[in-house]
Amino acid sequence: LAQGLSNKQIASVLNISEQTVKVHIRNLLRKLNVRSRVAATILFLQQRGAQ
């Protein structure tokens, strides 16, 4: 996600369906309490920088 890959690209790398990727990303966004992939990436980079 943080690398800017599309759902289709993520699915290909992980050898899963694009729909499965969508479900996991939707769940991830909900758990992180963010509304977009960009917000999730920013949160990830902030947390990574704090460590």
PDB file of N, CA, C, O and CB in Angstrom:
ATOM      1  N   LEU A   1       0.833  -1.192   0.000  1.00  0.00           N
ATOM      2  CA  LEU A   1       0.000   0.000   0.000  1.00  0.00           C
ATOM      3  C   LEU A   1       0.877   1.255   0.000  1.00  0.00           C
ATOM      4  O   LEU A   1       0.656   2.175  -0.787  1.00  0.00           O
ATOM      5  CB  LEU A   1      -0.948  -0.001   1.218  1.00  0.00           C
ATOM      6  N   ALA A   2       1.862   1.282   0.880  1.00  0.00           N
ATOM      7  CA  ALA A   2       2.731   2.455   0.991  1.00  0.00           C
ATOM      8  C   ALA A   2       3.619   2.629  -0.234  1.00  0.00           C
ATOM      9  O   ALA A   2       4.170   3.707  -0.458  1.00  0.00           O
ATOM     10  CB  ALA A   2       3.594   2.349   2.236  1.00  0.00           C
ATOM     11  N   GLN A   3       3.759   1.571  -1.026  1.00  0.00           N
ATOM     12  CA  GLN A   3       4.575   1.658  -2.237  1.00  0.00           C
ATOM     13  C   GLN A   3       3.785   2.197  -3.420  1.00  0.00           C
ATOM     14  O   GLN A   3       4.337   2.372  -4.507  1.00  0.00           O
ATOM     15  CB  GLN A   3       5.145   0.298  -2.581  1.00  0.00           C
ATOM     16  N   GLY A   4       2.503   2.459  -3.218  1.00  0.00           N
ATOM     17  CA  GLY A   4       1.679   3.037  -4.268  1.00  0.00           C
ATOM     18  C   GLY A   4       1.148   2.039  -5.275  1.00  0.00           C
ATOM     19  O   GLY A   4       0.724   2.420  -6.366  1.00  0.00           O
ATOM     20  N   LEU A   5       1.166   0.761  -4.920  1.00  0.00           N
ATOM     21  CA  LEU A   5       0.672  -0.256  -5.839  1.00  0.00           C
ATOM     22  C   LEU A   5      -0.851  -0.219  -5.921  1.00  0.00           C
ATOM     23  O   LEU A   5      -1.531   0.096  -4.944  1.00  0.00           O
ATOM     24  CB  LEU A   5       1.146  -1.647  -5.404  1.00  0.00           C
ATOM     25  N   SER A   6      -1.370  -0.541  -7.090  1.00  0.00           N
ATOM     26  CA  SER A   6      -2.820  -0.641  -7.256  1.00  0.00           C
ATOM     27  C   SER A   6      -3.315  -1.947  -6.649  1.00  0.00           C
ATOM     28  O   SER A   6      -2.524  -2.838  -6.343  1.00  0.00           O
ATOM     29  CB  SER A   6      -3.214  -0.552  -8.753  1.00  0.00           C
ATOM     30  N   ASN A   7      -4.618  -2.051  -6.479  1.00  0.00           N
ATOM     31  CA  ASN A   7      -5.191  -3.297  -5.971  1.00  0.00           C
ATOM     32  C   ASN A   7      -4.815  -4.469  -6.872  1.00  0.00           C
ATOM     33  O   ASN A   7      -4.502  -5.558  -6.391  1.00  0.00           O
ATOM     34  CB  ASN A   7      -6.721  -3.182  -5.858  1.00  0.00           C
ATOM     35  N   LYS A   8      -4.850  -4.239  -8.166  1.00  0.00           N
ATOM     36  CA  LYS A   8      -4.513  -5.292  -9.130  1.00  0.00           C
ATOM     37  C   LYS A   8      -3.060  -5.730  -8.971  1.00  0.00           C
ATOM     38  O   LYS A   8      -2.763  -6.923  -9.021  1.00  0.00           O
ATOM     39  CB  LYS A   8      -4.765  -4.806 -10.570  1.00  0.00           C
ATOM     40  N   GLN A   9      -2.161  -4.781  -8.783  1.00  0.00           N
ATOM     41  CA  GLN A   9      -0.746  -5.104  -8.598  1.00  0.00           C
ATOM     42  C   GLN A   9      -0.517  -5.851  -7.288  1.00  0.00           C
ATOM     43  O   GLN A   9       0.249  -6.813  -7.251  1.00  0.00           O
ATOM     44  CB  GLN A   9       0.100  -3.828  -8.628  1.00  0.00           C
ATOM     45  N   ILE A  10      -1.167  -5.422  -6.224  1.00  0.00           N
ATOM     46  CA  ILE A  10      -1.039  -6.103  -4.932  1.00  0.00           C
ATOM     47  C   ILE A  10      -1.537  -7.533  -5.056  1.00  0.00           C
ATOM     48  O   ILE A  10      -0.900  -8.465  -4.562  1.00  0.00           O
ATOM     49  CB  ILE A  10      -1.825  -5.350  -3.827  1.00  0.00           C
ATOM     50  N   ALA A  11      -2.681  -7.706  -5.718  1.00  0.00           N
ATOM     51  CA  ALA A  11      -3.250  -9.042  -5.912  1.00  0.00           C
ATOM     52  C   ALA A  11      -2.280  -9.940  -6.665  1.00  0.00           C
ATOM     53  O   ALA A  11      -2.118 -11.112  -6.325  1.00  0.00           O
ATOM     54  CB  ALA A  11      -4.581  -8.956  -6.668  1.00  0.00           C
ATOM     55  N   SER A  12      -1.645  -9.395  -7.676  1.00  0.00           N
ATOM     56  CA  SER A  12      -0.692 -10.173  -8.468  1.00  0.00           C
ATOM     57  C   SER A  12       0.510 -10.591  -7.631  1.00  0.00           C
ATOM     58  O   SER A  12       0.933 -11.746  -7.686  1.00  0.00           O
ATOM     59  CB  SER A  12      -0.227  -9.370  -9.684  1.00  0.00           C
ATOM     60  N   VAL A  13       1.059  -9.668  -6.861  1.00  0.00           N
ATOM     61  CA  VAL A  13       2.224  -9.956  -6.020  1.00  0.00           C
ATOM     62  C   VAL A  13       1.895 -11.021  -4.978  1.00  0.00           C
ATOM     63  O   VAL A  13       2.704 -11.912  -4.718  1.00  0.00           O
ATOM     64  CB  VAL A  13       2.718  -8.675  -5.327  1.00  0.00           C
ATOM     65  N   LEU A  14       0.705 -10.928  -4.380  1.00  0.00           N
ATOM     66  CA  LEU A  14       0.314 -11.847  -3.308  1.00  0.00           C
ATOM     67  C   LEU A  14      -0.394 -13.101  -3.818  1.00  0.00           C
ATOM     68  O   LEU A  14      -0.703 -14.010  -3.047  1.00  0.00           O
ATOM     69  CB  LEU A  14      -0.583 -11.134  -2.331  1.00  0.00           C
ATOM     70  N   ASN A  15      -0.645 -13.136  -5.134  1.00  0.00           N
ATOM     71  CA  ASN A  15      -1.323 -14.273  -5.759  1.00  0.00           C
ATOM     72  C   ASN A  15      -2.704 -14.514  -5.134  1.00  0.00           C
ATOM     73  O   ASN A  15      -3.074 -15.643  -4.812  1.00  0.00           O
ATOM     74  CB  ASN A  15      -0.460 -15.538  -5.632  1.00  0.00           C
ATOM     75  N   ILE A  16      -3.452 -13.413  -4.975  1.00  0.00           N
ATOM     76  CA  ILE A  16      -4.824 -13.479  -4.477  1.00  0.00           C
ATOM     77  C   ILE A  16      -5.693 -12.653  -5.420  1.00  0.00           C
ATOM     78  O   ILE A  16      -5.174 -11.961  -6.297  1.00  0.00           O
ATOM     79  CB  ILE A  16      -4.930 -12.956  -2.990  1.00  0.00           C
ATOM     80  N   SER A  17      -7.002 -12.721  -5.246  1.00  0.00           N
ATOM     81  CA  SER A  17      -7.893 -11.969  -6.129  1.00  0.00           C
ATOM     82  C   SER A  17      -7.895 -10.483  -5.765  1.00  0.00           C
ATOM     83  O   SER A  17      -7.603 -10.091  -4.635  1.00  0.00           O
ATOM     84  CB  SER A  17      -9.321 -12.535  -6.058  1.00  0.00           C
ATOM     85  N   GLU A  18      -8.232  -9.684  -6.760  1.00  0.00           N
ATOM     86  CA  GLU A  18      -8.321  -8.242  -6.534  1.00  0.00           C
ATOM     87  C   GLU A  18      -9.417  -7.928  -5.513  1.00  0.00           C
ATOM     88  O   GLU A  18      -9.278  -6.999  -4.718  1.00  0.00           O
ATOM     89  CB  GLU A  18      -8.595  -7.501  -7.863  1.00  0.00           C
ATOM     90  N   GLN A  19     -10.494  -8.691  -5.535  1.00  0.00           N
ATOM     91  CA  GLN A  19     -11.583  -8.492  -4.570  1.00  0.00           C
ATOM     92  C   GLN A  19     -11.101  -8.740  -3.143  1.00  0.00           C
ATOM     93  O   GLN A  19     -11.499  -8.022  -2.226  1.00  0.00           O
ATOM     94  CB  GLN A  19     -12.766  -9.422  -4.895  1.00  0.00           C
ATOM     95  N   THR A  20     -10.249  -9.746  -2.945  1.00  0.00           N
ATOM     96  CA  THR A  20      -9.696 -10.031  -1.617  1.00  0.00           C
ATOM     97  C   THR A  20      -8.849  -8.860  -1.141  1.00  0.00           C
ATOM     98  O   THR A  20      -8.900  -8.491   0.032  1.00  0.00           O
ATOM     99  CB  THR A  20      -8.853 -11.329  -1.639  1.00  0.00           C
ATOM    100  N   VAL A  21      -8.081  -8.281  -2.033  1.00  0.00           N
ATOM    101  CA  VAL A  21      -7.272  -7.107  -1.692  1.00  0.00           C
ATOM    102  C   VAL A  21      -8.185  -5.967  -1.252  1.00  0.00           C
ATOM    103  O   VAL A  21      -7.916  -5.306  -0.249  1.00  0.00           O
ATOM    104  CB  VAL A  21      -6.393  -6.668  -2.898  1.00  0.00           C
ATOM    105  N   LYS A  22      -9.258  -5.737  -1.997  1.00  0.00           N
ATOM    106  CA  LYS A  22     -10.192  -4.661  -1.652  1.00  0.00           C
ATOM    107  C   LYS A  22     -10.780  -4.851  -0.257  1.00  0.00           C
ATOM    108  O   LYS A  22     -10.894  -3.897   0.512  1.00  0.00           O
ATOM    109  CB  LYS A  22     -11.318  -4.589  -2.682  1.00  0.00           C
ATOM    110  N   VAL A  23     -11.150  -6.083   0.059  1.00  0.00           N
ATOM    111  CA  VAL A  23     -11.718  -6.375   1.380  1.00  0.00           C
ATOM    112  C   VAL A  23     -10.696  -6.087   2.475  1.00  0.00           C
ATOM    113  O   VAL A  23     -11.020  -5.459   3.483  1.00  0.00           O
ATOM    114  CB  VAL A  23     -12.185  -7.845   1.459  1.00  0.00           C
ATOM    115  N   HIS A  24      -9.462  -6.548   2.276  1.00  0.00           N
ATOM    116  CA  HIS A  24      -8.430  -6.344   3.296  1.00  0.00           C
ATOM    117  C   HIS A  24      -8.094  -4.864   3.460  1.00  0.00           C
ATOM    118  O   HIS A  24      -7.906  -4.392   4.581  1.00  0.00           O
ATOM    119  CB  HIS A  24      -7.165  -7.130   2.937  1.00  0.00           C
ATOM    120  N   ILE A  25      -8.018  -4.137   2.362  1.00  0.00           N
ATOM    121  CA  ILE A  25      -7.713  -2.707   2.449  1.00  0.00           C
ATOM    122  C   ILE A  25      -8.852  -1.962   3.144  1.00  0.00           C
ATOM    123  O   ILE A  25      -8.603  -1.085   3.971  1.00  0.00           O
ATOM    124  CB  ILE A  25      -7.464  -2.115   1.041  1.00  0.00           C
ATOM    125  N   ARG A  26     -10.090  -2.303   2.817  1.00  0.00           N
ATOM    126  CA  ARG A  26     -11.234  -1.676   3.482  1.00  0.00           C
ATOM    127  C   ARG A  26     -11.186  -1.928   4.990  1.00  0.00           C
ATOM    128  O   ARG A  26     -11.423  -1.016   5.782  1.00  0.00           O
ATOM    129  CB  ARG A  26     -12.559  -2.209   2.895  1.00  0.00           C
ATOM    130  N   ASN A  27     -10.878  -3.162   5.385  1.00  0.00           N
ATOM    131  CA  ASN A  27     -10.769  -3.491   6.811  1.00  0.00           C
ATOM    132  C   ASN A  27      -9.611  -2.749   7.467  1.00  0.00           C
ATOM    133  O   ASN A  27      -9.733  -2.279   8.598  1.00  0.00           O
ATOM    134  CB  ASN A  27     -10.590  -5.000   6.996  1.00  0.00           C
ATOM    135  N   LEU A  28      -8.495  -2.644   6.762  1.00  0.00           N
ATOM    136  CA  LEU A  28      -7.332  -1.922   7.279  1.00  0.00           C
ATOM    137  C   LEU A  28      -7.662  -0.451   7.511  1.00  0.00           C
ATOM    138  O   LEU A  28      -7.332   0.107   8.557  1.00  0.00           O
ATOM    139  CB  LEU A  28      -6.148  -2.051   6.311  1.00  0.00           C
ATOM    140  N   LEU A  29      -8.310   0.169   6.538  1.00  0.00           N
ATOM    141  CA  LEU A  29      -8.673   1.580   6.672  1.00  0.00           C
ATOM    142  C   LEU A  29      -9.612   1.784   7.857  1.00  0.00           C
ATOM    143  O   LEU A  29      -9.476   2.754   8.602  1.00  0.00           O
ATOM    144  CB  LEU A  29      -9.331   2.093   5.378  1.00  0.00           C
ATOM    145  N   ARG A  30     -10.555   0.875   8.027  1.00  0.00           N
ATOM    146  CA  ARG A  30     -11.492   0.977   9.152  1.00  0.00           C
ATOM    147  C   ARG A  30     -10.752   0.861  10.477  1.00  0.00           C
ATOM    148  O   ARG A  30     -11.001   1.643  11.396  1.00  0.00           O
ATOM    149  CB  ARG A  30     -12.580  -0.112   9.055  1.00  0.00           C
ATOM    150  N   LYS A  31      -9.847  -0.104  10.586  1.00  0.00           N
ATOM    151  CA  LYS A  31      -9.114  -0.307  11.842  1.00  0.00           C
ATOM    152  C   LYS A  31      -8.189   0.866  12.158  1.00  0.00           C
ATOM    153  O   LYS A  31      -7.985   1.208  13.323  1.00  0.00           O
ATOM    154  CB  LYS A  31      -8.303  -1.598  11.773  1.00  0.00           C
ATOM    155  N   LEU A  32      -7.636   1.475  11.121  1.00  0.00           N
ATOM    156  CA  LEU A  32      -6.758   2.628  11.323  1.00  0.00           C
ATOM    157  C   LEU A  32      -7.549   3.923  11.517  1.00  0.00           C
ATOM    158  O   LEU A  32      -6.988   4.963  11.863  1.00  0.00           O
ATOM    159  CB  LEU A  32      -5.808   2.776  10.140  1.00  0.00           C
ATOM    160  N   ASN A  33      -8.866   3.838  11.286  1.00  0.00           N
ATOM    161  CA  ASN A  33      -9.745   4.995  11.404  1.00  0.00           C
ATOM    162  C   ASN A  33      -9.341   6.114  10.443  1.00  0.00           C
ATOM    163  O   ASN A  33      -9.287   7.287  10.815  1.00  0.00           O
ATOM    164  CB  ASN A  33      -9.738   5.511  12.835  1.00  0.00           C
ATOM    165  N   VAL A  34      -9.062   5.722   9.207  1.00  0.00           N
ATOM    166  CA  VAL A  34      -8.745   6.681   8.148  1.00  0.00           C
ATOM    167  C   VAL A  34      -9.683   6.424   6.971  1.00  0.00           C
ATOM    168  O   VAL A  34     -10.292   5.360   6.866  1.00  0.00           O
ATOM    169  CB  VAL A  34      -7.241   6.569   7.705  1.00  0.00           C
ATOM    170  N   ARG A  35      -9.787   7.409   6.100  1.00  0.00           N
ATOM    171  CA  ARG A  35     -10.745   7.314   4.995  1.00  0.00           C
ATOM    172  C   ARG A  35     -10.115   6.973   3.654  1.00  0.00           C
ATOM    173  O   ARG A  35     -10.829   6.660   2.702  1.00  0.00           O
ATOM    174  CB  ARG A  35     -11.485   8.600   4.867  1.00  0.00           C
ATOM    175  N   SER A  36      -8.806   7.027   3.562  1.00  0.00           N
ATOM    176  CA  SER A  36      -8.194   6.801   2.256  1.00  0.00           C
ATOM    177  C   SER A  36      -6.870   6.066   2.372  1.00  0.00           C
ATOM    178  O   SER A  36      -6.272   5.973   3.444  1.00  0.00           O
ATOM    179  CB  SER A  36      -7.986   8.119   1.540  1.00  0.00           C
ATOM    180  N   ARG A  37      -6.433   5.548   1.233  1.00  0.00           N
ATOM    181  CA  ARG A  37      -5.136   4.875   1.159  1.00  0.00           C
ATOM    182  C   ARG A  37      -4.017   5.874   1.451  1.00  0.00           C
ATOM    183  O   ARG A  37      -3.012   5.529   2.072  1.00  0.00           O
ATOM    184  CB  ARG A  37      -4.933   4.223  -0.234  1.00  0.00           C
ATOM    185  N   VAL A  38      -4.200   7.102   1.000  1.00  0.00           N
ATOM    186  CA  VAL A  38      -3.193   8.140   1.231  1.00  0.00           C
ATOM    187  C   VAL A  38      -3.053   8.407   2.727  1.00  0.00           C
ATOM    188  O   VAL A  38      -1.939   8.500   3.241  1.00  0.00           O
ATOM    189  CB  VAL A  38      -3.565   9.445   0.482  1.00  0.00           C
ATOM    190  N   ALA A  39      -4.174   8.530   3.419  1.00  0.00           N
ATOM    191  CA  ALA A  39      -4.136   8.766   4.868  1.00  0.00           C
ATOM    192  C   ALA A  39      -3.484   7.596   5.593  1.00  0.00           C
ATOM    193  O   ALA A  39      -2.733   7.799   6.547  1.00  0.00           O
ATOM    194  CB  ALA A  39      -5.553   8.999   5.415  1.00  0.00           C
ATOM    195  N   ALA A  40      -3.764   6.377   5.150  1.00  0.00           N
ATOM    196  CA  ALA A  40      -3.148   5.194   5.760  1.00  0.00           C
ATOM    197  C   ALA A  40      -1.641   5.202   5.533  1.00  0.00           C
ATOM    198  O   ALA A  40      -0.873   4.856   6.431  1.00  0.00           O
ATOM    199  CB  ALA A  40      -3.767   3.901   5.188  1.00  0.00           C
ATOM    200  N   THR A  41      -1.220   5.593   4.342  1.00  0.00           N
ATOM    201  CA  THR A  41       0.206   5.648   4.027  1.00  0.00           C
ATOM    202  C   THR A  41       0.903   6.714   4.864  1.00  0.00           C
ATOM    203  O   THR A  41       1.999   6.483   5.376  1.00  0.00           O
ATOM    204  CB  THR A  41       0.416   5.927   2.533  1.00  0.00           C
ATOM    205  N   ILE A  42       0.281   7.869   5.006  1.00  0.00           N
ATOM    206  CA  ILE A  42       0.860   8.938   5.832  1.00  0.00           C
ATOM    207  C   ILE A  42       1.000   8.468   7.271  1.00  0.00           C
ATOM    208  O   ILE A  42       2.036   8.692   7.898  1.00  0.00           O
ATOM    209  CB  ILE A  42      -0.009  10.218   5.768  1.00  0.00           C
ATOM    210  N   LEU A  43      -0.022   7.825   7.798  1.00  0.00           N
ATOM    211  CA  LEU A  43       0.023   7.299   9.162  1.00  0.00           C
ATOM    212  C   LEU A  43       1.157   6.292   9.308  1.00  0.00           C
ATOM    213  O   LEU A  43       1.900   6.325  10.289  1.00  0.00           O
ATOM    214  CB  LEU A  43      -1.319   6.647   9.536  1.00  0.00           C
ATOM    215  N   PHE A  44       1.288   5.400   8.333  1.00  0.00           N
ATOM    216  CA  PHE A  44       2.362   4.405   8.344  1.00  0.00           C
ATOM    217  C   PHE A  44       3.731   5.082   8.365  1.00  0.00           C
ATOM    218  O   PHE A  44       4.594   4.714   9.162  1.00  0.00           O
ATOM    219  CB  PHE A  44       2.250   3.478   7.122  1.00  0.00           C
ATOM    220  N   LEU A  45       3.929   6.062   7.499  1.00  0.00           N
ATOM    221  CA  LEU A  45       5.227   6.735   7.422  1.00  0.00           C
ATOM    222  C   LEU A  45       5.530   7.514   8.699  1.00  0.00           C
ATOM    223  O   LEU A  45       6.680   7.567   9.134  1.00  0.00           O
ATOM    224  CB  LEU A  45       5.265   7.675   6.217  1.00  0.00           C
ATOM    225  N   GLN A  46       4.507   8.117   9.300  1.00  0.00           N
ATOM    226  CA  GLN A  46       4.707   8.828  10.566  1.00  0.00           C
ATOM    227  C   GLN A  46       5.112   7.859  11.670  1.00  0.00           C
ATOM    228  O   GLN A  46       6.026   8.145  12.443  1.00  0.00           O
ATOM    229  CB  GLN A  46       3.431   9.585  10.969  1.00  0.00           C
ATOM    230  N   GLN A  47       4.446   6.731  11.745  1.00  0.00           N
ATOM    231  CA  GLN A  47       4.753   5.730  12.768  1.00  0.00           C
ATOM    232  C   GLN A  47       6.137   5.132  12.546  1.00  0.00           C
ATOM    233  O   GLN A  47       6.880   4.905  13.501  1.00  0.00           O
ATOM    234  CB  GLN A  47       3.694   4.621  12.769  1.00  0.00           C
ATOM    235  N   ARG A  48       6.477   4.881  11.302  1.00  0.00           N
ATOM    236  CA  ARG A  48       7.786   4.311  10.979  1.00  0.00           C
ATOM    237  C   ARG A  48       8.897   5.285  11.347  1.00  0.00           C
ATOM    238  O   ARG A  48       9.957   4.874  11.819  1.00  0.00           O
ATOM    239  CB  ARG A  48       7.867   3.951   9.485  1.00  0.00           C
ATOM    240  N   GLY A  49       8.656   6.570  11.131  1.00  0.00           N
ATOM    241  CA  GLY A  49       9.644   7.579  11.467  1.00  0.00           C
ATOM    242  C   GLY A  49       9.818   7.759  12.962  1.00  0.00           C
ATOM    243  O   GLY A  49      10.887   8.163  13.421  1.00  0.00           O
ATOM    244  N   ALA A  50       8.778   7.462  13.726  1.00  0.00           N
ATOM    245  CA  ALA A  50       8.820   7.628  15.180  1.00  0.00           C
ATOM    246  C   ALA A  50       9.571   6.495  15.870  1.00  0.00           C
ATOM    247  O   ALA A  50       9.934   6.610  17.041  1.00  0.00           O
ATOM    248  CB  ALA A  50       7.412   7.717  15.733  1.00  0.00           C
ATOM    249  N   GLN A  51       9.796   5.430  15.165  1.00  0.00           N
ATOM    250  CA  GLN A  51      10.451   4.269  15.794  1.00  0.00           C
ATOM    251  C   GLN A  51      11.946   4.352  15.697  1.00  0.00           C
ATOM    252  O   GLN A  51      12.646   3.458  16.174  1.00  0.00           O
ATOM    253  CB  GLN A  51       9.980   2.981  15.160  1.00  0.00           C
TER     254      GLN A  51
END
